[in-house]
Each structure stands twice: as structure tokens, then as C-alpha cells.
Amino acid sequence: MHADSDPFFEVPRVAHPTSEGQVELPIKYYDVTNVLALFVGDRAGAEKLLVNTGLELAFGRGAKTLVGLSFYEYRHTTVGTYNEVGVALFCVPPGRRPSLWRVAELYAPLSWRSVGAYVVDLPVTTAAADAAGRELWGYPKFVTDIPFRLDDRTVDTSVLDPDDGSTICQLAGTFGRGVPAPPMSLVTYSRKQGALIRAEVNVRGRVEARLPGSARLRVGESEHPMALRLRTLGLTAAKPMAALVTDRFQSLLHGGSRVGG
């Protein structure tokens, strides 16, 4: 069956211009490998990164909060083939008090959710993906090399400094054994021209929740702003709590809308 005859992908689309050419939304992701590693990060550092965003941390305990690093190998999409890494804080619009029970909201229907992933950094490997993300959603993208390898339970993926080739960060090691887990659709938050933007991402796939095993995140010698932000989050040398891993990831990234208007 052709992918676009699959009901998941049978959605109306609207063309939007970017500096690298026209992009139709939603973007369709047909064939993707994804590793979402979840970390306990520094709450004070996270709050520092949220200044002037209009967002508050969704959950945290004491001096800690949840941080997600999501590594993607996009083999077939409607914006080409590329790799991407997202650093995200789980947030809500102002007025919602942080609490641990909101973790369950990450699996609620998208239209019900206020909890979303505020994108702190989003490096990619192509100019087309960079332009689409920055110009349509305001995502903090930049173009660089992102080597990616996932072999069964062993991962080795990095983000390199676009200026000097040094390592911004590397996730490497072997995860523990996994159990089946539901795919996690997303709400993302970003800033565009001073406005808070909310976007929905429908996700499906065969996912395993895996123990961290020997997998570790290491922030390298780079002085790139992404490396500085990872240090601010306390992730210089960090063991993930767990990881969601799939080589059968598919998604639809919808256009964004202004929060509060």
C-alpha cells in the first residue's frame, strides 16, 4: 500500500513558502528511527532557560525537573532525508502549578493537552529542514553534522559544532532490555516573532521503553550555545532515567497556532 493511501497520512495539506522552497503542512514522516532519552535535569537551570518564554515547568521535584533529548534519523519525509536532535523542557502556559501527575497528560489526546515540549535546541543536517523549522514555527534550529547509529540496543549519536567540528554532545552506550510502550504524540511550544506558538505532532510506531544500561550523555568541549545550555541543565555527564526507542516511527507535524490568540 502506498504511504499516502494509508488513512494516517490522508490529511489535507496547505503550502507555505520558505527561503529554501515551498513546504506543505502537515509535514509527513514516513520512515524514521527515534531515540527519546529522558533525564533528570537541574530545575534552576531549566527555569533560567524559560525566562521570557511565557511558560512554566510542568513537573519537577525539589531541585530537579524532567528534560528530554530526542534523536531522529529521518529516512523518508516530505522535506527530505536528514537527522535532527531536539532538547526539550516539559512545560505548561502560566497559571498551571507543577505536579508529577501531569506525566500522564503526555498520553492524553492532543486537543486536551496543556503540557508540551518547549524546544530549547533543534539542530538539523539540511538547509531545507532548518528554514522550515525556523520560519514556520520559530524553532531554534541550526545546521550541522549529526552522526547517528542505532544497532539493536547500542546507540552512538552526536551533535557536532558547526564552527569547528568539536563535539557539542554525544549519547553512546548500550541500553538495557525493553518492554513495549505506547508511542508518544507531542505538543511543542516555541517562540516566533515574540509570540508563543503551539503545534501538534501525531506519532505512531512500535516503541520499546528501555532501561539506560551503559548509555550516557556527554557534553563535549564545544563552546557552542547548545553545549552551554546543556551544561546549564546539569547534563554535562548524565545517565538517562529511561529511553523510548523505535525504528518504526511515523508522524505528522502540523502547523502552529498562537497561544492566547
C-alpha positions as CSV (number, residue, x, y, z in Angstrom):
1,M,0.0,0.0,0.0
2,H,1.4,3.4,-0.9
3,A,2.0,5.5,2.2
4,D,-0.4,8.3,1.2
5,S,-3.2,5.8,0.8
6,D,-2.7,4.9,4.5
7,P,-5.5,6.7,6.5
8,F,-2.9,8.1,8.9
9,F,-1.4,10.1,6.1
10,E,-4.6,11.0,4.3
11,V,-4.9,14.6,5.6
12,P,-5.4,17.9,3.8
13,R,-2.3,20.0,3.3
14,V,-1.5,23.6,2.8
15,A,1.6,25.0,1.1
16,H,3.8,27.6,2.8
17,P,6.7,29.4,1.3
18,T,10.2,29.3,3.0
19,S,13.5,30.7,1.9
20,E,14.5,27.2,0.8
21,G,11.3,26.5,-1.1
22,Q,7.7,25.6,-0.6
23,V,6.7,23.3,2.3
24,E,3.3,21.6,2.6
25,L,1.8,21.2,6.1
26,P,1.5,18.9,7.8
27,I,4.9,17.5,7.1
28,K,4.7,13.8,6.7
29,Y,7.4,11.5,8.2
30,Y,7.1,8.0,6.7
31,D,10.2,6.2,7.9
32,V,12.2,7.3,11.0
33,T,14.3,5.9,13.8
34,N,13.9,7.7,17.0
35,V,15.6,7.6,20.4
36,L,14.0,9.7,23.1
37,A,16.2,9.8,26.2
38,L,14.7,11.2,29.4
39,F,17.0,12.9,32.0
40,V,16.7,14.4,35.5
41,G,18.0,17.9,34.9
42,D,18.6,21.0,37.1
43,R,15.4,22.9,37.8
44,A,17.1,26.2,38.4
45,G,18.9,25.9,35.1
46,A,15.7,25.0,33.3
47,E,13.8,28.0,34.8
48,K,16.7,30.2,33.6
49,L,16.2,29.0,30.0
50,L,12.4,29.7,30.3
51,V,12.8,33.4,31.2
52,N,10.6,35.5,28.8
53,T,9.0,32.4,27.2
54,G,5.6,32.7,28.9
55,L,6.0,29.1,30.0
56,E,6.4,27.3,33.4
57,L,7.8,23.9,34.1
58,A,5.1,21.2,34.0
59,F,6.6,19.0,36.6
60,G,9.5,18.8,38.9
61,R,10.5,17.8,42.3
62,G,12.8,19.8,44.6
63,A,15.8,21.0,42.6
64,K,15.1,18.6,39.7
65,T,13.0,18.6,36.5
66,L,12.5,16.3,33.5
67,V,14.5,17.0,30.3
68,G,14.1,15.1,27.0
69,L,16.7,14.7,24.3
70,S,15.2,13.2,21.1
71,F,17.5,11.9,18.4
72,Y,16.0,11.3,14.9
73,E,17.2,9.7,11.7
74,Y,14.6,10.7,9.1
75,R,15.0,8.4,6.1
76,H,11.8,9.4,4.2
77,T,9.8,12.6,4.7
78,T,8.1,15.3,2.6
79,V,11.0,17.7,3.5
80,G,13.8,15.2,2.5
81,T,16.2,13.0,4.3
82,Y,18.0,14.4,7.4
83,N,18.9,13.9,11.0
84,E,17.8,16.0,13.9
85,V,18.2,16.3,17.7
86,G,15.8,18.1,20.0
87,V,16.4,19.3,23.5
88,A,13.1,19.9,25.3
89,L,11.7,21.0,28.6
90,F,8.2,19.9,29.5
91,C,6.1,23.0,30.2
92,V,2.7,24.5,30.5
93,P,1.4,28.0,29.9
94,P,1.4,30.2,33.0
95,G,-1.2,29.6,35.7
96,R,-0.7,25.8,36.0
97,R,1.2,24.6,39.1
98,P,3.9,22.0,38.5
99,S,3.0,18.4,39.6
100,L,4.1,14.9,39.0
101,W,0.7,13.6,37.9
102,R,1.0,15.7,34.7
103,V,3.3,13.0,33.3
104,A,0.1,11.1,32.5
105,E,-1.1,14.0,30.4
106,L,1.7,13.2,27.9
107,Y,-0.5,10.4,26.6
108,A,-3.8,12.3,26.6
109,P,-5.5,13.4,23.3
110,L,-3.5,16.3,21.8
111,S,-6.5,18.6,21.8
112,W,-6.8,18.2,25.6
113,R,-3.2,18.9,26.5
114,S,-1.6,21.9,28.0
115,V,1.7,20.1,28.8
116,G,4.1,20.4,25.9
117,A,7.7,20.2,24.9
118,Y,9.4,23.6,24.8
119,V,12.1,23.3,22.3
120,V,15.4,24.6,23.6
121,D,17.6,23.5,20.7
122,L,16.9,21.7,17.4
123,P,19.9,21.1,15.2
124,V,19.4,19.5,11.8
125,T,21.5,18.4,8.9
126,T,19.9,20.2,5.9
127,A,19.2,23.8,5.0
128,A,15.6,22.9,3.9
129,A,14.7,21.4,7.4
130,D,16.4,24.4,9.1
131,A,14.5,27.0,7.1
132,A,11.1,25.3,7.6
133,G,11.5,24.9,11.3
134,R,12.8,28.5,11.9
135,E,10.5,30.3,9.5
136,L,7.2,28.4,10.1
137,W,7.3,27.6,13.8
138,G,10.2,29.6,15.2
139,Y,12.1,26.5,16.3
140,P,15.7,27.2,17.4
141,K,17.4,25.3,14.6
142,F,20.9,25.4,13.1
143,V,22.6,23.2,10.5
144,T,25.4,20.9,11.5
145,D,26.6,17.3,11.3
146,I,24.7,14.8,13.4
147,P,26.2,11.2,13.1
148,F,23.6,8.6,14.1
149,R,23.8,4.9,14.6
150,L,21.4,2.5,16.4
151,D,22.3,-1.2,16.2
152,D,19.8,-3.2,18.2
153,R,20.3,-1.8,21.7
154,T,23.6,0.1,21.1
155,V,23.4,3.8,20.3
156,D,26.1,6.2,19.2
157,T,24.8,9.6,18.1
158,S,26.4,13.1,18.3
159,V,25.8,16.7,17.5
160,L,28.9,18.5,16.2
161,D,29.8,22.1,16.5
162,P,29.1,23.8,13.1
163,D,32.0,26.2,13.5
164,D,34.9,23.9,14.4
165,G,33.6,20.3,14.3
166,S,34.1,19.7,18.0
167,T,31.5,17.7,20.0
168,I,28.5,19.5,21.4
169,C,27.1,16.3,22.8
170,Q,27.1,12.5,22.4
171,L,24.8,9.8,23.5
172,A,26.5,6.5,23.4
173,G,26.3,3.0,25.0
174,T,24.0,0.0,25.2
175,F,20.5,0.2,26.6
176,G,19.1,-2.4,28.8
177,R,16.3,-4.7,27.7
178,G,13.0,-3.1,26.8
179,V,9.3,-3.6,27.1
180,P,6.6,-2.5,24.6
181,A,5.4,1.1,25.2
182,P,2.8,3.3,23.5
183,P,4.1,5.9,21.0
184,M,4.1,9.4,22.5
185,S,2.4,12.1,20.3
186,L,3.6,15.6,21.2
187,V,2.6,19.2,21.7
188,T,5.5,21.6,21.1
189,Y,6.0,25.1,22.2
190,S,8.2,27.6,20.5
191,R,8.6,31.4,20.1
192,K,8.1,33.1,16.8
193,Q,8.3,36.9,16.4
194,G,7.5,37.4,20.1
195,A,4.5,35.1,20.1
196,L,4.2,31.7,21.8
197,I,3.4,29.0,19.2
198,R,1.7,25.7,20.0
199,A,2.0,22.8,17.4
200,E,0.7,19.2,17.5
201,V,2.6,16.2,16.3
202,N,0.7,12.9,15.7
203,V,3.0,9.9,16.3
204,R,2.6,6.2,15.8
205,G,5.1,3.3,15.8
206,R,6.4,0.2,17.5
207,V,8.1,1.6,20.6
208,E,10.2,0.0,23.4
209,A,10.8,1.6,26.8
210,R,14.4,0.6,27.7
211,L,16.5,0.8,30.8
212,P,19.5,3.1,30.5
213,G,22.1,0.3,30.7
214,S,25.5,1.8,29.9
215,A,24.1,4.6,27.7
216,R,25.4,8.0,28.8
217,L,25.1,11.6,27.6
218,R,28.4,13.5,27.4
219,V,28.7,17.2,26.7
220,G,31.9,17.8,24.7
221,E,34.5,20.5,24.6
222,S,32.4,22.8,22.3
223,E,31.5,26.3,23.5
224,H,28.5,26.4,21.1
225,P,25.4,27.9,22.8
226,M,23.7,24.4,22.7
227,A,26.6,23.0,24.7
228,L,26.3,25.9,27.2
229,R,22.6,25.3,27.6
230,L,23.1,21.5,28.2
231,R,25.6,22.5,30.9
232,T,23.1,24.9,32.4
233,L,20.6,22.0,32.6
234,G,23.2,19.9,34.5
235,L,23.7,17.3,31.8
236,T,27.4,17.5,31.3
237,A,27.8,13.8,32.1
238,A,24.3,12.3,32.6
239,K,22.7,8.9,32.8
240,P,19.2,8.8,31.3
241,M,16.3,7.6,33.5
242,A,15.0,5.6,30.6
243,A,14.7,5.8,26.8
244,L,11.9,5.3,24.3
245,V,13.3,3.6,21.2
246,T,11.8,2.8,17.8
247,D,12.9,2.2,14.2
248,R,9.2,2.3,13.1
249,F,8.5,5.9,13.9
250,Q,5.9,7.8,11.7
251,S,4.4,11.2,12.4
252,L,2.6,14.3,11.1
253,L,3.9,17.7,12.1
254,H,1.1,20.3,11.9
255,G,1.3,24.0,11.5
256,G,1.4,26.1,14.7
257,S,-1.0,28.5,16.3
258,R,-0.5,31.4,18.6
259,V,-1.3,30.7,22.3
260,G,-3.8,33.1,23.6
261,G,-4.8,34.3,20.1
